[in-house]
């Protein structure tokens, strides 16, 4: 069982931006995020969409996002 809460996409994106990710480019709701030393990540969620625990765990693994960052 995952320890991640269900969270709105705009809150997750704000947390990613706070920990050093930047929006490299955007097309609609698809944002390509970049960070020095990490592979680019596509964040493809609408702002008011709920992101579940399993997807949050996957995002965290690819981005270094921690529970305390939300």
Phi, psi and omega in degrees: 000135182278148179269000183281140175274161171288131188220148176292146182298323181294330177288321178294315179299317179299320178294319179296319179294324179294326183271008171116358177283147176232153178278115181279316176201164182216140173222101185069232179269358179272115179245132174264120182257144177227153178207139180304127177087000181234154174287149177299148181232137175265123178253104189244062180230145172285151186304319184270004180286141177276133175253123183282173184300319182293317179292322177298321178297320178294317178298317181298320180296322181279338189243347184082013179292134178250161180301325181289343180285337179284000000 
